[in-house]
Amino acid sequence: MLIALEGVDGAGKTTQTRLLAAALEARGRAAVLTREPTEGPHGRQLRRYLAGRTRHLSPEEELELFTADRRDHVRETIAPALAAGLVVITDRYYYSSAAYQGALGLDPAGIIAINEAFAPRPHLVFILSLSLERALARLREKRQHAPQVSEAPDYLSKVAAVYDTFQGDHLHRVDASGPPEAVHSRILTITLDFLQ
C-alpha cells in the first residue's frame, strides 16, 4: 500500500507521516517512511537549490530534476517495499511536482501523466489543508533563517490553488489547522478503513 501526504510548506506533512507510520507499526503493519526530495544525488541537489535565496532554474529544469529524483525513489525504495508487501508512507510525491511546478506555469495534469507513466499511483493521498497565514507562521517558527525559495507567500498561494484542483477517490483533504493529534486521528481512521 502506498500513501502520500501532500500540502503546502508548513502544513505538517512530516509530523503526520511519522505519526501514521508509528500507529501502523503499533498495529503490526510494517511501514516504510520516506520523503521527497530524497537523499539521493538528485534529491541532495534539489535540497541545496531550494535552500538558496533565488530561483535560477527554469520550471522545466526544476521538473526534470524532481522527476529524475522520483525515478530513483521508485526504483530504489518504493517499488521494492511494495513488492515486499510493506506499507510505504511518503512525505511528498508527484502531486507536489504538479502543484509547485504547476504554480510556475507548467500543466499540472501533464506533470501527473508524466509521473504516472513510471511511478505507482498512491492508494491514498492526504492533502493537508491549512490557511496560508497559519502555514507561514509555522514556517517562521521552525526556521531561524531566511525562507526557502519555495516559501514565498505569493508563490505558496498559487501552489495551494493548484492543490485545490486535484480530484479523485483516492484523494482526501484533511483540515490541518487543529492539534497534530486530531489531524492524525482523521488520517489514521481513513487509512484503517481502507486497509480493512
KOLTORTI-717876 format. One record per residue (C-alpha): residue number from 1; residue in one letter; x, y, z. Coordinates in steps of 0.02 Angstrom, whole numbers. Layout:
// KOLTORTI-717876
 num residuo     xx     yy     zz
 NUM       a      X      Y      Z
...
//
This chain:
// KOLTORTI-717876
 num residuo     xx     yy     zz
   1       m      0      0      0
   2       l     66    172    -48
   3       i     12    326     49
   4       a     67    504      5
   5       l     49    658    114
   6       e     41    822     22
   7       g     12   1007     53
   8       v     99   1175     58
   9       d    257   1201    160
  10       g    211   1214    343
  11       a     53   1107    332
  12       g    126    972    446
  13       k    164    831    324
  14       t    322    772    409
  15       t    240    762    580
  16       q     91    668    509
  17       t    195    542    409
  18       r    289    497    570
  19       l    130    481    673
  20       l     48    372    541
  21       a    198    257    524
  22       a    209    236    713
  23       a     21    200    727
  24       l     28     68    590
  25       e    184    -13    665
  26       a     94    -20    834
  27       r    -45   -117    745
  28       g     77   -241    670
  29       r     87   -164    496
  30       a    267   -141    440
  31       a    287     32    365
  32       v    425    116    265
  33       l    438    303    295
  34       t    514    402    152
  35       r    514    577     78
  36       e    547    685    -73
  37       p    665    759   -118
  38       t    761    602    -70
  39       e    936    586      0
  40       g    997    526   -171
  41       p   1107    631   -287
  42       h    962    721   -372
  43       g    873    745   -207
  44       r   1027    821   -124
  45       q   1047    937   -273
  46       l    865    991   -255
  47       r    882   1022    -68
  48       r   1033   1134    -97
  49       y    941   1226   -235
  50       l    782   1251   -132
  51       a    883   1314     17
  52       g    953   1454    -91
  53       r    885   1630    -98
  54       t    842   1638   -283
  55       r    774   1528   -422
  56       h    898   1505   -563
  57       l    823   1351   -646
  58       s    677   1360   -767
  59       p    515   1273   -715
  60       e    556   1138   -843
  61       e    730   1111   -769
  62       e    656   1102   -594
  63       l    529    973   -652
  64       e    665    872   -738
  65       l    765    863   -576
  66       f    614    815   -471
  67       t    565    682   -598
  68       a    741    609   -601
  69       d    741    604   -411
  70       r    571    518   -411
  71       r    629    386   -537
  72       d    770    343   -415
  73       h    647    345   -270
  74       v    527    225   -355
  75       r    665    107   -413
  76       e    766    103   -251
  77       t    636    123   -113
  78       i    453    122   -162
  79       a    443    -24   -285
  80       p    548   -145   -179
  81       a    448   -104    -21
  82       l    281   -127   -109
  83       a    343   -291   -183
  84       a    386   -348     -6
  85       g    208   -312     50
  86       l    251   -161    156
  87       v    153      0    181
  88       v    250    145    105
  89       i    216    319    176
  90       t    296    461     79
  91       d    312    641    134
  92       r    277    720    -37
  93       y    258    630   -204
  94       y    216    680   -382
  95       y     69    788   -330
  96       s    199    907   -258
  97       s    279    925   -429
  98       a    108    954   -507
  99       a     68   1089   -378
 100       y    236   1176   -361
 101       q    293   1172   -542
 102       g    111   1195   -595
 103       a    112   1358   -495
 104       l    259   1412   -605
 105       g    154   1392   -762
 106       l    175   1209   -812
 107       d     22   1099   -841
 108       p    -19   1003   -679
 109       a   -116    866   -771
 110       g     31    842   -890
 111       i    151    828   -742
 112       i     41    694   -662
 113       a     33    599   -827
 114       i    224    603   -847
 115       n    245    533   -672
 116       e    109    401   -680
 117       a    200    327   -830
 118       f    334    261   -710
 119       a    278    296   -531
 120       p    146    190   -444
 121       r    -15    284   -410
 122       p    -42    303   -222
 123       h   -186    207   -144
 124       l   -217    356    -30
 125       v   -165    538    -44
 126       f   -192    654    103
 127       i   -188    838     57
 128       l   -164    936    218
 129       s   -262   1098    205
 130       l   -205   1249    305
 131       s   -228   1436    281
 132       l    -78   1521    206
 133       e    -62   1633    360
 134       r    -50   1483    476
 135       a     70   1391    362
 136       l    186   1542    350
 137       a    177   1568    539
 138       r    230   1387    566
 139       l    374   1408    444
 140       r    433   1564    534
 141       e    431   1471    700
 142       k    526   1324    625
 143       r    657   1421    529
 144       q    778   1541    611
 145       h    848   1589    441
 146       a    789   1661    276
 147       p    643   1568    196
 148       q    672   1446     54
 149       v    630   1500   -123
 150       s    478   1384   -117
 151       e    407   1478     34
 152       a    368   1649    -43
 153       p    187   1693      7
 154       d    127   1738   -170
 155       y    200   1577   -237
 156       l    127   1468    -98
 157       s    -43   1545   -131
 158       k    -32   1484   -312
 159       v     28   1313   -252
 160       a   -122   1297   -135
 161       a   -238   1345   -279
 162       v   -167   1203   -386
 163       y   -187   1078   -243
 164       d   -370   1130   -235
 165       t   -397   1071   -414
 166       f   -342    890   -387
 167       q   -483    762   -393
 168       g   -501    576   -365
 169       d   -574    446   -248
 170       h   -401    414   -176
 171       l   -379    598   -127
 172       h   -431    653     47
 173       r   -422    834    103
 174       v   -387    848    289
 175       d   -403   1007    390
 176       a   -228   1031    463
 177       s   -271   1181    573
 178       g   -308   1080    730
 179       p   -189    995    853
 180       p    -74    865    771
 181       e   -163    726    866
 182       a   -332    774    792
 183       v   -260    781    615
 184       h   -177    613    644
 185       s   -339    535    706
 186       r   -428    583    545
 187       i   -287    516    435
 188       l   -274    354    534
 189       t   -462    323    527
 190       i   -465    339    337
 191       t   -308    230    321
 192       l   -375     91    433
 193       d   -543     93    342
 194       f   -450     72    177
 195       l   -342    -70    245
 196       q   -497   -164    302
//
